[in-house]
């Protein structure tokens, strides 16, 4: 289920992703390349107020544990 976010003057896509997903790595690209956001997200780095951006549901990355050979 996607959410919709209406930008405020001065919003940036990476800051929006950090606010909603807790990180910007890989989430920014997924939001940027979403078909519903075509034309909206490539206009500028800083959004004017009133742009509607779809924020898709993004599953968290699996946690990778490290194995140490010696302790």
PDB file with SEQRES, HELIX, SHEET and CRYST1 records, atoms N, CA, C and O in Angstrom:
SEQRES   1 A   71  UNK UNK UNK UNK UNK UNK UNK UNK UNK UNK UNK UNK UNK          
SEQRES   2 A   71  UNK UNK UNK UNK UNK UNK UNK UNK UNK UNK UNK UNK UNK          
SEQRES   3 A   71  UNK UNK UNK UNK UNK UNK UNK UNK UNK UNK UNK UNK UNK          
SEQRES   4 A   71  UNK UNK UNK UNK UNK UNK UNK UNK UNK UNK UNK UNK UNK          
SEQRES   5 A   71  UNK UNK UNK UNK UNK UNK UNK UNK UNK UNK UNK UNK UNK          
SEQRES   6 A   71  UNK UNK UNK UNK UNK UNK                                      
HELIX    1 AA1 UNK A   13  UNK A   21  1                                   9    
HELIX    2 AA2 UNK A   27  UNK A   32  1                                   6    
HELIX    3 AA3 UNK A   35  UNK A   37  5                                   3    
SHEET    1 AA1 2 UNK A   3  UNK A   6  0                                        
SHEET    2 AA1 2 UNK A  52  UNK A  55 -1                                        
CRYST1    1.000    1.000    1.000  90.00  90.00  90.00 P 1           1          
ATOM      1  N   UNK A   1       0.849  -1.176   0.000  1.00  0.00           N  
ATOM      2  CA  UNK A   1       0.000   0.000   0.000  1.00  0.00           C  
ATOM      3  C   UNK A   1       0.893   1.238   0.000  1.00  0.00           C  
ATOM      4  O   UNK A   1       1.780   1.376   0.843  1.00  0.00           O  
ATOM      5  N   UNK A   2       0.657   2.105  -0.923  1.00  0.00           N  
ATOM      6  CA  UNK A   2       1.457   3.320  -1.044  1.00  0.00           C  
ATOM      7  C   UNK A   2       0.853   4.453  -0.229  1.00  0.00           C  
ATOM      8  O   UNK A   2      -0.348   4.488   0.037  1.00  0.00           O  
ATOM      9  N   UNK A   3       1.712   5.365   0.153  1.00  0.00           N  
ATOM     10  CA  UNK A   3       1.290   6.592   0.817  1.00  0.00           C  
ATOM     11  C   UNK A   3       1.541   7.748  -0.141  1.00  0.00           C  
ATOM     12  O   UNK A   3       2.380   7.651  -1.036  1.00  0.00           O  
ATOM     13  N   UNK A   4       0.826   8.815   0.047  1.00  0.00           N  
ATOM     14  CA  UNK A   4       1.034   9.996  -0.779  1.00  0.00           C  
ATOM     15  C   UNK A   4       1.480  11.137   0.122  1.00  0.00           C  
ATOM     16  O   UNK A   4       0.925  11.357   1.199  1.00  0.00           O  
ATOM     17  N   UNK A   5       2.493  11.859  -0.344  1.00  0.00           N  
ATOM     18  CA  UNK A   5       3.052  12.961   0.428  1.00  0.00           C  
ATOM     19  C   UNK A   5       2.956  14.228  -0.416  1.00  0.00           C  
ATOM     20  O   UNK A   5       3.371  14.233  -1.575  1.00  0.00           O  
ATOM     21  N   UNK A   6       2.421  15.283   0.147  1.00  0.00           N  
ATOM     22  CA  UNK A   6       2.372  16.576  -0.516  1.00  0.00           C  
ATOM     23  C   UNK A   6       3.515  17.421   0.009  1.00  0.00           C  
ATOM     24  O   UNK A   6       3.628  17.660   1.211  1.00  0.00           O  
ATOM     25  N   UNK A   7       4.358  17.868  -0.902  1.00  0.00           N  
ATOM     26  CA  UNK A   7       5.579  18.565  -0.506  1.00  0.00           C  
ATOM     27  C   UNK A   7       5.283  19.943   0.073  1.00  0.00           C  
ATOM     28  O   UNK A   7       4.281  20.590  -0.232  1.00  0.00           O  
ATOM     29  N   UNK A   8       6.211  20.345   0.921  1.00  0.00           N  
ATOM     30  CA  UNK A   8       6.226  21.706   1.450  1.00  0.00           C  
ATOM     31  C   UNK A   8       7.357  22.432   0.737  1.00  0.00           C  
ATOM     32  O   UNK A   8       8.275  21.785   0.233  1.00  0.00           O  
ATOM     33  N   UNK A   9       7.316  23.720   0.683  1.00  0.00           N  
ATOM     34  CA  UNK A   9       8.337  24.497  -0.002  1.00  0.00           C  
ATOM     35  C   UNK A   9       9.716  24.187   0.564  1.00  0.00           C  
ATOM     36  O   UNK A   9       9.940  24.339   1.765  1.00  0.00           O  
ATOM     37  N   UNK A  10      10.638  23.756  -0.284  1.00  0.00           N  
ATOM     38  CA  UNK A  10      11.999  23.470   0.149  1.00  0.00           C  
ATOM     39  C   UNK A  10      12.276  22.010   0.451  1.00  0.00           C  
ATOM     40  O   UNK A  10      13.412  21.667   0.778  1.00  0.00           O  
ATOM     41  N   UNK A  11      11.274  21.130   0.353  1.00  0.00           N  
ATOM     42  CA  UNK A  11      11.491  19.697   0.585  1.00  0.00           C  
ATOM     43  C   UNK A  11      12.443  19.120  -0.460  1.00  0.00           C  
ATOM     44  O   UNK A  11      12.476  19.559  -1.609  1.00  0.00           O  
ATOM     45  N   UNK A  12      13.216  18.126  -0.027  1.00  0.00           N  
ATOM     46  CA  UNK A  12      14.089  17.367  -0.932  1.00  0.00           C  
ATOM     47  C   UNK A  12      13.727  15.899  -0.807  1.00  0.00           C  
ATOM     48  O   UNK A  12      13.319  15.449   0.264  1.00  0.00           O  
ATOM     49  N   UNK A  13      13.872  15.147  -1.892  1.00  0.00           N  
ATOM     50  CA  UNK A  13      13.452  13.758  -1.904  1.00  0.00           C  
ATOM     51  C   UNK A  13      14.216  12.915  -0.887  1.00  0.00           C  
ATOM     52  O   UNK A  13      13.619  12.056  -0.238  1.00  0.00           O  
ATOM     53  N   UNK A  14      15.521  13.139  -0.732  1.00  0.00           N  
ATOM     54  CA  UNK A  14      16.282  12.342   0.232  1.00  0.00           C  
ATOM     55  C   UNK A  14      15.818  12.610   1.663  1.00  0.00           C  
ATOM     56  O   UNK A  14      15.792  11.689   2.479  1.00  0.00           O  
ATOM     57  N   UNK A  15      15.456  13.837   1.979  1.00  0.00           N  
ATOM     58  CA  UNK A  15      14.955  14.156   3.323  1.00  0.00           C  
ATOM     59  C   UNK A  15      13.577  13.554   3.562  1.00  0.00           C  
ATOM     60  O   UNK A  15      13.271  13.120   4.673  1.00  0.00           O  
ATOM     61  N   UNK A  16      12.746  13.525   2.526  1.00  0.00           N  
ATOM     62  CA  UNK A  16      11.425  12.900   2.645  1.00  0.00           C  
ATOM     63  C   UNK A  16      11.596  11.410   2.921  1.00  0.00           C  
ATOM     64  O   UNK A  16      10.899  10.855   3.770  1.00  0.00           O  
ATOM     65  N   UNK A  17      12.523  10.752   2.208  1.00  0.00           N  
ATOM     66  CA  UNK A  17      12.758   9.315   2.395  1.00  0.00           C  
ATOM     67  C   UNK A  17      13.306   9.014   3.790  1.00  0.00           C  
ATOM     68  O   UNK A  17      12.926   8.012   4.396  1.00  0.00           O  
ATOM     69  N   UNK A  18      14.183   9.857   4.300  1.00  0.00           N  
ATOM     70  CA  UNK A  18      14.703   9.663   5.654  1.00  0.00           C  
ATOM     71  C   UNK A  18      13.567   9.778   6.672  1.00  0.00           C  
ATOM     72  O   UNK A  18      13.502   9.002   7.625  1.00  0.00           O  
ATOM     73  N   UNK A  19      12.685  10.736   6.469  1.00  0.00           N  
ATOM     74  CA  UNK A  19      11.574  10.946   7.388  1.00  0.00           C  
ATOM     75  C   UNK A  19      10.602   9.754   7.389  1.00  0.00           C  
ATOM     76  O   UNK A  19      10.120   9.353   8.448  1.00  0.00           O  
ATOM     77  N   UNK A  20      10.312   9.186   6.204  1.00  0.00           N  
ATOM     78  CA  UNK A  20       9.323   8.114   6.115  1.00  0.00           C  
ATOM     79  C   UNK A  20       9.901   6.720   6.273  1.00  0.00           C  
ATOM     80  O   UNK A  20       9.263   5.852   6.869  1.00  0.00           O  
ATOM     81  N   UNK A  21      11.105   6.489   5.747  1.00  0.00           N  
ATOM     82  CA  UNK A  21      11.683   5.144   5.764  1.00  0.00           C  
ATOM     83  C   UNK A  21      12.814   4.978   6.773  1.00  0.00           C  
ATOM     84  O   UNK A  21      13.207   3.853   7.082  1.00  0.00           O  
ATOM     85  N   UNK A  22      13.339   6.088   7.288  1.00  0.00           N  
ATOM     86  CA  UNK A  22      14.436   6.008   8.241  1.00  0.00           C  
ATOM     87  C   UNK A  22      15.800   5.954   7.593  1.00  0.00           C  
ATOM     88  O   UNK A  22      16.815   5.898   8.287  1.00  0.00           O  
ATOM     89  N   UNK A  23      15.839   5.969   6.268  1.00  0.00           N  
ATOM     90  CA  UNK A  23      17.101   5.968   5.528  1.00  0.00           C  
ATOM     91  C   UNK A  23      16.845   6.512   4.139  1.00  0.00           C  
ATOM     92  O   UNK A  23      15.702   6.561   3.683  1.00  0.00           O  
ATOM     93  N   UNK A  24      17.914   6.922   3.464  1.00  0.00           N  
ATOM     94  CA  UNK A  24      17.735   7.426   2.101  1.00  0.00           C  
ATOM     95  C   UNK A  24      18.377   6.515   1.067  1.00  0.00           C  
ATOM     96  O   UNK A  24      18.008   6.559  -0.106  1.00  0.00           O  
ATOM     97  N   UNK A  25      19.337   5.684   1.485  1.00  0.00           N  
ATOM     98  CA  UNK A  25      20.003   4.784   0.549  1.00  0.00           C  
ATOM     99  C   UNK A  25      19.036   3.776  -0.031  1.00  0.00           C  
ATOM    100  O   UNK A  25      18.323   3.112   0.722  1.00  0.00           O  
ATOM    101  N   UNK A  26      18.989   3.643  -1.305  1.00  0.00           N  
ATOM    102  CA  UNK A  26      18.124   2.742  -2.090  1.00  0.00           C  
ATOM    103  C   UNK A  26      16.662   3.141  -2.060  1.00  0.00           C  
ATOM    104  O   UNK A  26      15.952   2.891  -3.035  1.00  0.00           O  
ATOM    105  N   UNK A  27      16.181   3.745  -0.993  1.00  0.00           N  
ATOM    106  CA  UNK A  27      14.770   4.150  -0.959  1.00  0.00           C  
ATOM    107  C   UNK A  27      14.547   5.351  -1.872  1.00  0.00           C  
ATOM    108  O   UNK A  27      13.509   5.444  -2.527  1.00  0.00           O  
ATOM    109  N   UNK A  28      15.498   6.262  -1.922  1.00  0.00           N  
ATOM    110  CA  UNK A  28      15.376   7.433  -2.788  1.00  0.00           C  
ATOM    111  C   UNK A  28      15.244   7.000  -4.241  1.00  0.00           C  
ATOM    112  O   UNK A  28      14.421   7.539  -4.980  1.00  0.00           O  
ATOM    113  N   UNK A  29      16.053   6.027  -4.651  1.00  0.00           N  
ATOM    114  CA  UNK A  29      16.000   5.554  -6.026  1.00  0.00           C  
ATOM    115  C   UNK A  29      14.674   4.872  -6.340  1.00  0.00           C  
ATOM    116  O   UNK A  29      14.116   5.063  -7.420  1.00  0.00           O  
ATOM    117  N   UNK A  30      14.167   4.073  -5.395  1.00  0.00           N  
ATOM    118  CA  UNK A  30      12.892   3.391  -5.618  1.00  0.00           C  
ATOM    119  C   UNK A  30      11.747   4.387  -5.774  1.00  0.00           C  
ATOM    120  O   UNK A  30      10.871   4.196  -6.618  1.00  0.00           O  
ATOM    121  N   UNK A  31      11.746   5.440  -4.974  1.00  0.00           N  
ATOM    122  CA  UNK A  31      10.713   6.467  -5.083  1.00  0.00           C  
ATOM    123  C   UNK A  31      10.902   7.253  -6.378  1.00  0.00           C  
ATOM    124  O   UNK A  31       9.931   7.574  -7.062  1.00  0.00           O  
ATOM    125  N   UNK A  32      12.140   7.558  -6.707  1.00  0.00           N  
ATOM    126  CA  UNK A  32      12.452   8.351  -7.894  1.00  0.00           C  
ATOM    127  C   UNK A  32      12.019   7.650  -9.171  1.00  0.00           C  
ATOM    128  O   UNK A  32      11.495   8.295 -10.080  1.00  0.00           O  
ATOM    129  N   UNK A  33      12.227   6.334  -9.258  1.00  0.00           N  
ATOM    130  CA  UNK A  33      11.929   5.586 -10.476  1.00  0.00           C  
ATOM    131  C   UNK A  33      10.536   4.972 -10.497  1.00  0.00           C  
ATOM    132  O   UNK A  33      10.216   4.213 -11.411  1.00  0.00           O  
ATOM    133  N   UNK A  34       9.711   5.279  -9.521  1.00  0.00           N  
ATOM    134  CA  UNK A  34       8.336   4.799  -9.507  1.00  0.00           C  
ATOM    135  C   UNK A  34       7.569   5.473 -10.645  1.00  0.00           C  
ATOM    136  O   UNK A  34       7.639   6.690 -10.812  1.00  0.00           O  
ATOM    137  N   UNK A  35       6.845   4.684 -11.417  1.00  0.00           N  
ATOM    138  CA  UNK A  35       6.139   5.206 -12.598  1.00  0.00           C  
ATOM    139  C   UNK A  35       5.181   6.331 -12.229  1.00  0.00           C  
ATOM    140  O   UNK A  35       5.050   7.299 -12.978  1.00  0.00           O  
ATOM    141  N   UNK A  36       4.514   6.218 -11.093  1.00  0.00           N  
ATOM    142  CA  UNK A  36       3.554   7.250 -10.672  1.00  0.00           C  
ATOM    143  C   UNK A  36       4.235   8.593 -10.413  1.00  0.00           C  
ATOM    144  O   UNK A  36       3.584   9.636 -10.485  1.00  0.00           O  
ATOM    145  N   UNK A  37       5.529   8.582 -10.114  1.00  0.00           N  
ATOM    146  CA  UNK A  37       6.258   9.816  -9.827  1.00  0.00           C  
ATOM    147  C   UNK A  37       6.974  10.374 -11.047  1.00  0.00           C  
ATOM    148  O   UNK A  37       7.699  11.363 -10.940  1.00  0.00           O  
ATOM    149  N   UNK A  38       6.782   9.758 -12.194  1.00  0.00           N  
ATOM    150  CA  UNK A  38       7.466  10.209 -13.396  1.00  0.00           C  
ATOM    151  C   UNK A  38       7.087  11.651 -13.717  1.00  0.00           C  
ATOM    152  O   UNK A  38       5.905  11.987 -13.802  1.00  0.00           O  
ATOM    153  N   UNK A  39       8.072  12.477 -13.889  1.00  0.00           N  
ATOM    154  CA  UNK A  39       7.841  13.876 -14.205  1.00  0.00           C  
ATOM    155  C   UNK A  39       7.791  14.781 -12.992  1.00  0.00           C  
ATOM    156  O   UNK A  39       8.098  15.969 -13.095  1.00  0.00           O  
ATOM    157  N   UNK A  40       7.413  14.249 -11.859  1.00  0.00           N  
ATOM    158  CA  UNK A  40       7.332  15.058 -10.641  1.00  0.00           C  
ATOM    159  C   UNK A  40       8.687  15.110  -9.960  1.00  0.00           C  
ATOM    160  O   UNK A  40       9.174  16.182  -9.600  1.00  0.00           O  
ATOM    161  N   UNK A  41       9.289  13.942  -9.788  1.00  0.00           N  
ATOM    162  CA  UNK A  41      10.523  13.872  -9.014  1.00  0.00           C  
ATOM    163  C   UNK A  41      11.760  14.279  -9.798  1.00  0.00           C  
ATOM    164  O   UNK A  41      12.803  14.525  -9.191  1.00  0.00           O  
ATOM    165  N   UNK A  42      11.687  14.359 -11.115  1.00  0.00           N  
ATOM    166  CA  UNK A  42      12.883  14.775 -11.852  1.00  0.00           C  
ATOM    167  C   UNK A  42      12.857  16.255 -12.220  1.00  0.00           C  
ATOM    168  O   UNK A  42      13.697  16.715 -12.993  1.00  0.00           O  
ATOM    169  N   UNK A  43      11.901  17.002 -11.671  1.00  0.00           N  
ATOM    170  CA  UNK A  43      11.818  18.420 -11.984  1.00  0.00           C  
ATOM    171  C   UNK A  43      12.973  19.207 -11.374  1.00  0.00           C  
ATOM    172  O   UNK A  43      13.580  20.044 -12.042  1.00  0.00           O  
ATOM    173  N   UNK A  44      13.265  18.944 -10.144  1.00  0.00           N  
ATOM    174  CA  UNK A  44      14.255  19.749  -9.440  1.00  0.00           C  
ATOM    175  C   UNK A  44      14.710  19.014  -8.182  1.00  0.00           C  
ATOM    176  O   UNK A  44      14.050  18.079  -7.728  1.00  0.00           O  
ATOM    177  N   UNK A  45      15.830  19.439  -7.629  1.00  0.00           N  
ATOM    178  CA  UNK A  45      16.321  18.822  -6.392  1.00  0.00           C  
ATOM    179  C   UNK A  45      15.530  19.320  -5.179  1.00  0.00           C  
ATOM    180  O   UNK A  45      15.369  18.591  -4.201  1.00  0.00           O  
ATOM    181  N   UNK A  46      15.040  20.556  -5.242  1.00  0.00           N  
ATOM    182  CA  UNK A  46      14.262  21.142  -4.148  1.00  0.00           C  
ATOM    183  C   UNK A  46      12.855  21.382  -4.683  1.00  0.00           C  
ATOM    184  O   UNK A  46      12.665  22.087  -5.674  1.00  0.00           O  
ATOM    185  N   UNK A  47      11.869  20.782  -4.008  1.00  0.00           N  
ATOM    186  CA  UNK A  47      10.498  20.850  -4.491  1.00  0.00           C  
ATOM    187  C   UNK A  47       9.786  22.112  -4.046  1.00  0.00           C  
ATOM    188  O   UNK A  47      10.024  22.612  -2.946  1.00  0.00           O  
ATOM    189  N   UNK A  48       8.911  22.630  -4.901  1.00  0.00           N  
ATOM    190  CA  UNK A  48       8.013  23.689  -4.452  1.00  0.00           C  
ATOM    191  C   UNK A  48       6.874  23.063  -3.658  1.00  0.00           C  
ATOM    192  O   UNK A  48       6.705  21.844  -3.676  1.00  0.00           O  
ATOM    193  N   UNK A  49       6.112  23.860  -2.981  1.00  0.00           N  
ATOM    194  CA  UNK A  49       4.974  23.351  -2.211  1.00  0.00           C  
ATOM    195  C   UNK A  49       3.888  22.836  -3.139  1.00  0.00           C  
ATOM    196  O   UNK A  49       3.652  23.396  -4.209  1.00  0.00           O  
ATOM    197  N   UNK A  50       3.225  21.754  -2.714  1.00  0.00           N  
ATOM    198  CA  UNK A  50       2.067  21.269  -3.437  1.00  0.00           C  
ATOM    199  C   UNK A  50       2.287  20.114  -4.386  1.00  0.00           C  
ATOM    200  O   UNK A  50       1.318  19.639  -4.979  1.00  0.00           O  
ATOM    201  N   UNK A  51       3.509  19.633  -4.565  1.00  0.00           N  
ATOM    202  CA  UNK A  51       3.750  18.482  -5.428  1.00  0.00           C  
ATOM    203  C   UNK A  51       3.374  17.212  -4.677  1.00  0.00           C  
ATOM    204  O   UNK A  51       3.745  17.056  -3.514  1.00  0.00           O  
ATOM    205  N   UNK A  52       2.650  16.308  -5.313  1.00  0.00           N  
ATOM    206  CA  UNK A  52       2.241  15.059  -4.684  1.00  0.00           C  
ATOM    207  C   UNK A  52       3.190  13.957  -5.148  1.00  0.00           C  
ATOM    208  O   UNK A  52       3.364  13.727  -6.345  1.00  0.00           O  
ATOM    209  N   UNK A  53       3.799  13.283  -4.175  1.00  0.00           N  
ATOM    210  CA  UNK A  53       4.748  12.207  -4.455  1.00  0.00           C  
ATOM    211  C   UNK A  53       4.210  10.927  -3.829  1.00  0.00           C  
ATOM    212  O   UNK A  53       3.791  10.915  -2.671  1.00  0.00           O  
ATOM    213  N   UNK A  54       4.227   9.839  -4.618  1.00  0.00           N  
ATOM    214  CA  UNK A  54       3.797   8.542  -4.093  1.00  0.00           C  
ATOM    215  C   UNK A  54       4.984   7.870  -3.424  1.00  0.00           C  
ATOM    216  O   UNK A  54       6.063   7.772  -4.008  1.00  0.00           O  
ATOM    217  N   UNK A  55       4.779   7.410  -2.203  1.00  0.00           N  
ATOM    218  CA  UNK A  55       5.809   6.711  -1.445  1.00  0.00           C  
ATOM    219  C   UNK A  55       5.401   5.239  -1.323  1.00  0.00           C  
ATOM    220  O   UNK A  55       4.493   4.910  -0.561  1.00  0.00           O  
ATOM    221  N   UNK A  56       6.071   4.351  -2.076  1.00  0.00           N  
ATOM    222  CA  UNK A  56       5.675   2.937  -2.062  1.00  0.00           C  
ATOM    223  C   UNK A  56       6.074   2.252  -0.763  1.00  0.00           C  
ATOM    224  O   UNK A  56       6.921   2.744  -0.017  1.00  0.00           O  
ATOM    225  N   UNK A  57       5.454   1.122  -0.508  1.00  0.00           N  
ATOM    226  CA  UNK A  57       5.832   0.310   0.641  1.00  0.00           C  
ATOM    227  C   UNK A  57       7.134  -0.400   0.291  1.00  0.00           C  
ATOM    228  O   UNK A  57       7.200  -1.135  -0.694  1.00  0.00           O  
ATOM    229  N   UNK A  58       8.151  -0.184   1.082  1.00  0.00           N  
ATOM    230  CA  UNK A  58       9.468  -0.773   0.832  1.00  0.00           C  
ATOM    231  C   UNK A  58       9.797  -1.697   1.993  1.00  0.00           C  
ATOM    232  O   UNK A  58       9.790  -1.290   3.154  1.00  0.00           O  
ATOM    233  N   UNK A  59      10.085  -2.947   1.658  1.00  0.00           N  
ATOM    234  CA  UNK A  59      10.411  -3.920   2.710  1.00  0.00           C  
ATOM    235  C   UNK A  59      11.815  -3.663   3.233  1.00  0.00           C  
ATOM    236  O   UNK A  59      12.700  -3.275   2.471  1.00  0.00           O  
ATOM    237  N   UNK A  60      12.025  -3.873   4.517  1.00  0.00           N  
ATOM    238  CA  UNK A  60      13.361  -3.653   5.089  1.00  0.00           C  
ATOM    239  C   UNK A  60      14.358  -4.676   4.559  1.00  0.00           C  
ATOM    240  O   UNK A  60      14.000  -5.803   4.217  1.00  0.00           O  
ATOM    241  N   UNK A  61      15.620  -4.251   4.502  1.00  0.00           N  
ATOM    242  CA  UNK A  61      16.676  -5.152   4.053  1.00  0.00           C  
ATOM    243  C   UNK A  61      16.961  -6.189   5.136  1.00  0.00           C  
ATOM    244  O   UNK A  61      16.840  -5.896   6.326  1.00  0.00           O  
ATOM    245  N   UNK A  62      17.337  -7.398   4.728  1.00  0.00           N  
ATOM    246  CA  UNK A  62      17.663  -8.418   5.735  1.00  0.00           C  
ATOM    247  C   UNK A  62      18.912  -8.026   6.525  1.00  0.00           C  
ATOM    248  O   UNK A  62      19.827  -7.389   6.003  1.00  0.00           O  
ATOM    249  N   UNK A  63      18.923  -8.420   7.777  1.00  0.00           N  
ATOM    250  CA  UNK A  63      20.069  -8.122   8.640  1.00  0.00           C  
ATOM    251  C   UNK A  63      21.142  -9.175   8.405  1.00  0.00           C  
ATOM    252  O   UNK A  63      20.892 -10.375   8.509  1.00  0.00           O  
ATOM    253  N   UNK A  64      22.329  -8.706   8.089  1.00  0.00           N  
ATOM    254  CA  UNK A  64      23.448  -9.613   7.846  1.00  0.00           C  
ATOM    255  C   UNK A  64      24.345  -9.611   9.075  1.00  0.00           C  
ATOM    256  O   UNK A  64      24.835  -8.562   9.494  1.00  0.00           O  
ATOM    257  N   UNK A  65      24.552 -10.774   9.640  1.00  0.00           N  
ATOM    258  CA  UNK A  65      25.426 -10.862  10.807  1.00  0.00           C  
ATOM    259  C   UNK A  65      26.825 -11.248  10.356  1.00  0.00           C  
ATOM    260  O   UNK A  65      26.996 -12.022   9.415  1.00  0.00           O  
ATOM    261  N   UNK A  66      27.800 -10.713  11.023  1.00  0.00           N  
ATOM    262  CA  UNK A  66      29.187 -11.009  10.700  1.00  0.00           C  
ATOM    263  C   UNK A  66      29.680 -12.190  11.523  1.00  0.00           C  
ATOM    264  O   UNK A  66      29.316 -12.346  12.688  1.00  0.00           O  
ATOM    265  N   UNK A  67      30.492 -12.996  10.919  1.00  0.00           N  
ATOM    266  CA  UNK A  67      31.093 -14.127  11.603  1.00  0.00           C  
ATOM    267  C   UNK A  67      32.575 -13.851  11.779  1.00  0.00           C  
ATOM    268  O   UNK A  67      33.266 -13.519  10.816  1.00  0.00           O  
ATOM    269  N   UNK A  68      33.062 -13.986  12.991  1.00  0.00           N  
ATOM    270  CA  UNK A  68      34.488 -13.793  13.264  1.00  0.00           C  
ATOM    271  C   UNK A  68      35.144 -15.160  13.387  1.00  0.00           C  
ATOM    272  O   UNK A  68      34.616 -16.068  14.030  1.00  0.00           O  
ATOM    273  N   UNK A  69      36.295 -15.285  12.763  1.00  0.00           N  
ATOM    274  CA  UNK A  69      37.008 -16.559  12.838  1.00  0.00           C  
ATOM    275  C   UNK A  69      37.685 -16.765  14.200  1.00  0.00           C  
ATOM    276  O   UNK A  69      37.780 -17.883  14.704  1.00  0.00           O  
ATOM    277  N   UNK A  70      38.153 -15.650  14.777  1.00  0.00           N  
ATOM    278  CA  UNK A  70      38.814 -15.745  16.079  1.00  0.00           C  
ATOM    279  C   UNK A  70      38.146 -14.783  17.051  1.00  0.00           C  
ATOM    280  O   UNK A  70      37.729 -13.689  16.670  1.00  0.00           O  
ATOM    281  N   UNK A  71      38.049 -15.194  18.295  1.00  0.00           N  
ATOM    282  CA  UNK A  71      37.473 -14.312  19.305  1.00  0.00           C  
ATOM    283  C   UNK A  71      38.464 -14.045  20.396  1.00  0.00           C  
ATOM    284  O   UNK A  71      38.161 -13.319  21.342  1.00  0.00           O  
TER     285      UNK A  71                                                      
END                                                                             
